[in-house]
């Protein structure tokens, strides 16, 4: 298969999905029929509820949901061949993920911009909400721990055997750290100019892109900060604590909007590489189908359910529903913007997943296989360098792609922290309540944004410093359980208001089966490690939480079925 042919076919399918299926969903649900203002206007508080122009909100949403996952997912699932991954990205993106993200955003907008947990409370039961919010919050703590650790290790300097900084081996880390710090500063300036000095968005965007180029050039040539990973972990904790309670117009909106240009540039470079080099995917190095059961050196991996938990953000991801109903819904200016931002953002992420498959094929051809970052950046840079006259750009492009890849870990970390704060606050609210409704008592402390942020950051950073990797194996299944529950929540709400929700039933059931099967396999494998007598606390924790998640899934599915049986339509 030629990589260019694969890319063109996939983009054509995704465009058709957006126009026809996305448009049909909007009509079925009545998106845009409500002439009332969105929560960003009716509940505007200058901190979390702030209306954003569609391009700015698209930048935030896309930067938050993308991160590194649509790259690492296809790379991890490549053992099954490029065809199963491609089919799941296309089918999953159009009929599962796009609908999931779009539905979560729309439902949240109709519920005062509150999370999936509140939607579950209003349409299923208070108990179901408590279970969901607890599970979602713990998942977000794991995300904060993981991404915090990834960012800290990306920034952290290397050391010699004597304990001195190895400056030669730490240049790339110092470059990434410097660029990231400067990027935050220009985002603050951008937000001030746009929201306080009313600089036109077009002019500000051009100035912002120029500033990004300058920042990258400065960071690659001036990078005096060489700190340990643990020190960076503490600094990152302080940063996300501040960012989580800072008004979105100061940092979150402008930073994510400017970050999106890096992601768009990365997509553009990848497309140029595929179009210019149009390499064929070698079937001996990257077969179309690798088998239903594949031994990757760490045990046998089964296509079902592993494919559907590994390729998450490139097809459907529960984290997306938290973003859609957490930060994006509080900034949506007009209801009609929901489709391009949520459904369109998901399908754009599918394009990134397909480009990653093209990069894998070329990376294997040139022998670049040292980790996800190296595979993606090396494959894309290699394809661009194969275009006549562009070979000299390979090293520069490789560095820029690694920088971009790393930058989105910090973006996702910031968003996950704010979402964790929202979840912690909503846990203590009664049905229909908002944080502003709590005026006194101990609950006032629990819903205080500073207290909620402090708890979230401390738990996340401590877990990141003490070994989140020991339970990270549960994240894939936990994330897809969130997706299944997100689909269930939106389906129950649509049914309760008399709208067509039948399109949710199969995707919801499928994701629940995937989740339970994946969790069962994880528990089985971890019990095997425990029985072998060579394990630490990690397998015990995975068995404990794995069983709890299975019980949670069963309880919520039963409540969801009972709700669906009593609906108007």
C-alpha positions in Angstrom: 0.0 0.0 0.0 1.3 3.5 -0.9 1.2 5.8 2.1 -0.2 8.7 0.0 -3.1 6.6 -1.3 -3.9 5.5 2.2 -3.8 9.1 3.5 -6.0 10.4 0.7 -8.6 7.6 1.1 -8.8 8.2 4.9 -9.1 11.9 4.7 -11.9 11.6 2.1 -13.8 9.1 4.4 -13.4 11.4 7.4 -14.6 14.5 5.4 -17.7 12.6 4.3 -18.2 11.5 7.9 -18.1 15.1 9.2 -20.4 16.4 6.5 -23.0 13.6 6.4 -23.0 11.8 9.8 -22.0 14.8 11.8 -24.7 16.9 10.1 -27.3 14.2 10.7 -26.4 14.0 14.4 -26.8 17.8 14.8 -30.3 17.6 13.3 -31.3 14.6 15.4 -30.3 16.2 18.6 -31.5 19.8 17.8 -28.1 21.4 18.0 -28.5 25.1 17.4 -32.3 25.1 17.8 -32.0 26.6 21.3 -31.8 30.4 20.9 -30.8 31.0 24.5 -27.2 32.0 25.3 -24.7 29.3 26.2 -23.4 29.0 29.8 -20.3 30.8 28.8 -22.5 33.9 28.7 -25.2 33.2 31.3 -22.8 32.1 33.9 -19.8 34.2 32.9 -17.4 34.6 35.8 -14.2 35.7 34.2 -12.4 32.6 35.5 -13.9 29.4 34.1 -17.0 30.6 32.2 -15.6 32.9 29.5 -17.0 32.9 25.9 -14.2 32.2 23.3 -14.2 32.8 19.6 -14.5 29.5 17.7 -10.9 29.4 16.4 -9.6 30.1 19.9 -11.8 27.4 21.5 -10.9 25.0 18.8 -7.2 25.6 19.6 -7.9 24.8 23.3 -10.0 21.8 22.7 -7.8 20.2 20.0 -4.6 20.9 22.0 -6.1 19.3 25.1 -7.6 16.2 23.6 -4.6 15.5 21.2 -1.5 15.5 23.3 0.7 12.5 22.6 -1.9 9.8 22.6 -3.0 9.8 18.9 0.7 9.1 18.2 1.6 6.6 20.9 -1.7 4.7 20.4 -1.2 3.7 16.7 2.5 3.0 17.4 1.5 0.6 20.3 -1.2 -1.1 18.2 1.1 -1.4 15.1 1.9 -5.0 16.1 -1.5 -6.0 14.7 -0.8 -4.4 11.3 -1.8 -1.1 9.7 -5.1 -2.3 8.4 -6.9 -3.1 11.7 -5.6 0.2 13.1 -6.8 2.2 10.1 -10.3 0.6 10.2 -10.7 1.3 13.9 -9.5 4.9 13.5 -12.0 5.5 10.7 -15.0 3.6 12.1 -14.2 4.6 15.7 -13.6 8.3 14.8 -16.8 8.8 12.8 -19.3 6.6 14.6 -17.8 6.4 18.1 -15.4 9.1 19.1 -16.8 12.0 17.1 -20.3 11.3 18.4 -19.0 10.8 21.9 -17.1 14.2 22.0 -19.9 16.1 20.2 -22.6 14.6 22.4 -20.7 15.3 25.7 -20.1 18.9 24.7 -23.7 19.5 23.6 -25.2 17.7 26.7 -22.9 19.8 29.0 -24.0 23.0 27.4 -27.6 22.1 28.1 -26.6 21.4 31.7 -25.1 24.7 32.7 -21.6 23.7 31.4 -21.3 21.0 34.1 -19.6 17.7 33.7 -20.7 14.2 32.6 -21.1 13.5 36.3 -23.8 16.1 36.7 -25.6 14.8 33.5 -25.6 11.4 35.1 -27.0 12.8 38.3 -29.8 14.7 36.5 -30.8 11.8 34.2 -29.9 8.6 36.1 -29.3 8.9 39.9 -27.3 10.7 42.5 -25.5 7.4 43.4 -24.5 6.9 39.8 -23.0 10.4 39.7 -21.0 9.8 42.9 -19.6 6.6 41.5 -18.7 8.2 38.1 -17.2 11.4 39.6 -15.0 9.4 42.0 -13.8 7.1 39.2 -13.2 10.1 36.8 -11.3 12.0 39.5 -9.0 9.1 40.3 -8.4 8.6 36.6 -7.4 12.3 36.3 -5.1 12.0 39.3 -3.3 9.2 37.4 -3.2 11.4 34.3 -1.7 14.3 36.3 0.9 11.9 37.7 1.8 10.4 34.4 2.0 13.6 32.3 3.7 15.4 35.2 6.4 12.7 35.2 6.7 12.7 31.4 7.1 16.5 31.3 9.6 16.5 34.2 11.7 13.7 32.6 11.6 15.6 29.3 12.9 18.8 31.0 15.2 17.1 33.5 19.0 17.1 32.9 21.1 14.0 32.7 23.8 13.3 35.3 27.3 11.7 35.3 28.3 8.9 37.6 29.8 11.5 39.9 26.5 13.4 40.3 27.5 16.3 38.1 25.2 17.6 35.3 26.1 16.0 32.0 25.6 19.2 29.9 26.4 17.5 26.6 23.7 14.9 27.1 21.2 17.4 28.5 21.0 19.9 25.6 17.8 18.7 24.1 16.0 18.6 27.6 17.2 22.1 28.3 16.0 23.3 24.9 12.5 21.9 25.4 12.3 23.3 28.9 13.4 26.8 27.8 10.9 26.8 24.9 8.1 25.7 27.1 8.8 28.4 29.7 9.0 31.2 27.1 5.8 29.8 25.4 3.9 30.4 28.6 5.1 34.0 28.8 4.1 34.8 25.2 0.7 33.2 25.8 0.0 35.5 28.7 1.0 38.5 26.6 -1.3 37.2 23.8 -4.2 36.9 26.2 -3.7 40.4 27.5 -3.5 41.9 24.1 -6.7 40.1 22.8 -8.9 40.3 25.8 -7.8 43.5 27.5 -6.5 45.6 24.6 -8.9 44.3 22.0 -6.3 43.6 19.4 -7.9 42.0 16.3 -7.6 38.2 16.4 -6.0 38.1 12.9 -3.2 40.6 13.8 -2.7 38.9 17.2 -2.5 35.5 15.5 0.2 36.6 13.1 2.1 38.2 15.9 1.7 35.0 17.9 3.0 32.7 15.2 6.0 35.0 14.7 6.6 34.9 18.5 6.5 31.1 18.5 9.2 31.0 15.8 11.3 33.5 17.8 10.8 31.5 21.0 11.9 28.2 19.4 15.0 29.9 17.9 15.9 31.4 21.3 15.2 28.2 23.2 17.4 26.1 20.8 20.3 28.6 21.1 19.9 29.8 24.7 19.0 27.2 27.3 20.8 27.9 30.7 18.3 25.9 32.8 19.7 22.5 33.8 17.6 21.0 36.7 16.9 17.5 37.8 13.7 15.7 36.9 12.5 15.8 40.6 13.1 19.5 40.8 11.1 20.0 37.6 8.3 17.8 39.0 7.9 20.2 41.9 8.0 23.3 39.6 5.5 21.7 37.3 3.2 21.1 40.3 3.4 24.7 41.3 2.7 25.7 37.7 -0.4 23.6 37.2 -1.7 24.7 40.6 -1.6 28.3 39.5 -2.8 27.5 36.0 -5.8 25.6 37.3 -7.3 28.6 39.1 -6.1 31.4 36.7 -8.8 32.9 34.6 -8.9 31.0 31.3 -8.4 34.2 29.2 -5.0 34.8 30.8 -3.3 31.5 30.1 -5.5 28.5 29.1 -7.2 30.0 26.1 -4.2 31.9 24.6 -1.7 29.1 25.3 -3.8 26.4 23.8 -4.7 28.5 20.8 -1.0 29.3 20.1 -0.1 25.6 20.8 -2.6 24.5 18.2 -0.5 26.3 15.6 2.4 23.9 16.5 0.1 21.0 16.1 -1.3 22.3 12.8 2.3 22.8 11.7 3.2 19.3 12.7 0.2 18.0 10.7 1.3 20.1 7.7 4.9 18.9 7.8 3.7 15.3 8.0 1.3 15.8 5.0 4.2 17.4 3.0 6.4 14.4 3.9 3.7 11.8 2.8 2.8 13.7 -0.4 6.4 14.5 -1.4 7.9 11.1 -0.6 4.7 9.0 -1.2 6.5 5.9 0.1 5.1 2.4 -0.2 4.5 0.6 3.1 6.8 -2.5 3.0 4.6 -5.5 3.8 7.6 -7.4 5.2 8.4 -4.6 7.7 4.8 -3.4 8.4 2.2 -5.9 7.2 -1.4 -5.1 6.7 -2.4 -7.7 9.2 -0.2 -9.0 11.9 -2.6 -11.6 13.4 -5.3 -11.8 16.1 -2.7 -12.9 18.7 0.8 -11.4 18.6 3.7 -12.1 20.9 5.5 -8.8 21.2 8.2 -10.1 23.6 6.2 -9.2 26.7 3.6 -11.9 26.3 0.8 -12.6 23.9 -1.4 -9.5 22.9 -4.9 -10.2 21.5 -6.4 -7.9 18.9 -9.6 -7.9 20.9 -9.7 -6.1 23.2 -6.1 -4.6 23.1 -6.5 -2.7 19.8 -9.6 -0.8 21.1 -7.9 0.2 24.4 -4.5 1.0 22.8 -5.8 3.2 20.0 -7.9 5.5 22.2 -7.5 9.2 21.3 -7.2 8.4 17.6 -10.7 6.7 17.6 -12.5 7.3 21.0 -11.3 8.3 24.4 -13.1 8.9 27.6 -10.7 11.7 28.5 -12.3 13.7 25.6 -15.7 13.7 27.3 -14.1 15.2 30.4 -12.6 18.0 28.3 -15.8 18.6 26.3 -17.9 18.8 29.4 -15.3 20.3 31.6 -13.5 23.2 30.0 -14.8 23.5 26.5 -18.5 23.7 27.4 -17.8 26.6 29.7 -16.2 28.6 26.8 -18.6 27.8 23.9 -19.8 31.1 22.5 -22.6 29.6 20.3 -24.2 26.2 20.3 -23.7 25.8 16.6 -19.9 25.9 17.2 -20.1 22.5 19.0 -20.0 20.4 15.8 -16.8 21.8 14.3 -15.0 22.0 17.6 -16.0 18.6 19.1 -16.8 16.4 16.1 -14.4 18.1 13.8 -11.6 18.1 16.5 -12.0 14.4 16.9 -11.8 13.7 13.2 -8.7 15.9 12.9 -7.2 13.8 15.5 -8.0 10.7 13.4 -5.9 12.3 10.6 -3.0 12.6 13.0 -3.4 8.9 13.8 -3.3 8.0 10.1 -0.2 10.1 9.6 1.4 8.3 12.4 0.8 5.0 10.6 2.6 6.4 7.6 5.4 7.5 9.8 5.7 4.0 11.3 6.0 2.4 7.9 8.8 4.8 6.8 10.6 4.7 10.2 10.8 0.9 10.0 12.2 1.2 6.5 15.1 3.5 7.7 15.6 1.7 11.0 14.2 4.4 13.3 12.5 2.4 16.0 13.7 3.8 19.4 10.5 4.7 21.1 7.3 6.5 20.1 9.0 10.0 19.8 11.8 8.7 17.7 9.5 6.6 15.4 7.1 9.5 14.7 9.6 12.4 14.5 12.2 10.2 12.6 9.6 8.8 10.2 8.1 12.2 9.3 11.5 14.0 9.1 12.8 11.1 7.0 10.0 11.4 4.5 10.5 15.1 4.2 14.2 14.6 3.7 13.5 12.1 1.0 12.0 14.9 -1.1 14.6 16.2 -3.6 16.4 19.3 -2.2 15.1 19.0 1.4 17.6 16.5 2.8 19.4 19.2 4.9 16.2 19.8 6.9 16.0 16.4 8.5 17.8 17.2 11.8 16.0 20.5 12.2 12.6 19.0 11.5 13.3 16.1 13.8 14.1 18.5 16.7 11.0 20.6 16.0 8.7 17.6 15.9 10.1 16.3 19.2 9.6 19.8 20.7 6.0 19.9 19.5 5.4 16.3 20.8 6.7 17.3 24.2 4.8 20.6 24.4 1.4 18.8 24.2 2.1 16.7 27.3 2.3 20.0 29.2 -1.0 21.2 27.6 -2.8 18.0 28.5 -1.4 18.2 32.0 -2.7 21.7 32.6 -6.2 20.8 31.3 -6.3 17.5 33.3 -5.5 19.5 36.5 -8.3 21.9 35.9 -10.7 19.0 35.1 -9.6 17.3 38.3 -10.5 20.5 40.2 -14.0 20.6 38.6 -14.6 16.9 39.4 -13.6 17.4 43.1 -15.9 20.4 43.4 -18.9 18.7 41.7 -18.6 15.6 43.9 -20.0 17.7 46.9 -22.8 19.4 45.0 -26.5 18.4 45.2 -28.4 17.8 41.9 -28.8 21.0 40.0 -26.4 23.0 42.3 -23.5 25.0 41.1 -20.4 26.0 43.1 -21.8 29.5 43.6 -24.9 28.1 45.3 -22.9 26.7 48.2 -22.7 29.6 50.7 -21.7 28.0 54.1 -20.7 24.9 56.0 -18.0 22.4 55.4 -19.1 22.0 51.8 -18.0 25.5 51.1 -14.4 24.5 51.8 -14.7 21.4 49.7 -16.0 23.3 46.6 -13.4 26.1 47.1 -11.3 26.1 43.9 -8.1 26.7 45.7 -8.6 23.8 48.1 -9.8 21.5 45.3 -6.8 22.4 43.3 -4.4 21.9 46.1 -5.7 18.4 46.8 -5.6 17.4 43.1 -2.0 18.7 42.6 -0.6 17.2 45.8 -2.1 13.8 45.1 -1.0 13.8 41.4 2.5 15.0 42.0 3.1 12.6 44.9 1.9 9.7 42.8 4.1 10.8 40.0 7.1 10.9 42.3 6.4 7.5 43.9 5.7 5.2 40.9 2.5 5.8 38.9 3.9 3.4 36.3 3.0 0.5 38.6 -0.7 1.1 38.0 -0.5 2.8 34.6 -1.4 -0.6 33.0 -5.0 0.1 34.0 -5.3 3.4 32.3 -6.2 2.1 28.8 -9.2 0.2 30.1 -10.2 2.9 32.6 -10.1 5.5 29.9 -12.4 3.5 27.6 -14.7 2.8 30.6 -15.0 6.6 30.8 -15.9 6.6 27.1 -18.6 4.0 27.5 -20.1 5.9 30.5 -19.9 9.1 28.6 -22.0 7.6 25.8 -24.4 6.1 28.3 -24.9 9.5 30.0 -25.6 11.4 26.8 -27.9 8.6 25.6 -30.0 8.7 28.8 -30.3 12.5 28.6 -31.4 12.6 24.9 -34.0 9.9 25.7 -35.3 11.9 28.6 -35.8 15.0 26.5 -37.5 13.0 23.7 -34.6 13.0 21.2 -33.3 10.1 19.1 -30.6 8.3 21.1 -30.5 5.0 19.2 -27.2 5.8 17.6 -25.5 5.5 21.0 -26.6 2.0 21.9 -24.2 -0.1 20.0 -21.1 2.0 20.6 -21.9 2.2 24.3 -22.4 -1.6 24.5 -19.3 -2.3 22.5 -17.1 0.0 24.7 -18.4 -1.6 27.8 -17.6 -5.1 26.6 -14.2 -4.0 25.5 -13.6 -2.5 28.9 -14.7 -5.4 31.0 -12.8 -7.9 28.8 -9.6 -5.8 29.0 -10.0 -5.4 32.8 -10.5 -9.2 33.2 -7.4 -9.9 31.2 -5.4 -7.4 33.3 -6.6 -8.9 36.5 -5.8 -12.5 35.2 -2.3 -11.4 34.2 -1.6 -9.6 37.4 -2.8 -12.5 39.5 -0.3 -14.7 37.6 2.5 -12.3 38.6 1.4 -12.5 42.2 1.2 -16.3 42.2 4.7 -16.4 40.8 5.9 -14.7 44.0 8.1 -12.1 42.4 5.9 -9.0 42.3 5.9 -5.8 44.3 2.8 -3.8 45.3 1.9 -2.9 41.7 0.1 -6.1 40.7 -1.9 -6.1 43.9 -3.0 -2.6 43.2 -4.0 -3.4 39.6 -6.0 -6.4 40.8 -7.8 -4.4 43.4 -8.6 -1.5 41.2 -9.3 -3.7 38.2 -12.0 -5.6 40.1 -13.5 -2.3 41.4 -13.7 -0.9 37.9 -15.5 -4.1 36.7 -18.0 -3.7 39.5 -18.4 0.0 38.8 -19.1 -0.7 35.1 -21.7 -3.3 35.9 -23.5 -1.1 38.4 -23.7 1.9 36.1 -24.7 -0.2 33.1 -27.6 -1.7 35.1 -28.7 1.8 36.2 -28.4 3.1 32.6 -30.5 0.2 31.2 -33.2 0.9 33.8 -33.3 4.5 32.8 -33.4 3.8 29.1 -36.3 1.5 29.6 -38.5 4.3 31.0 -37.8 7.0 28.4 -40.1 9.0 26.2 -38.5 7.9 23.0 
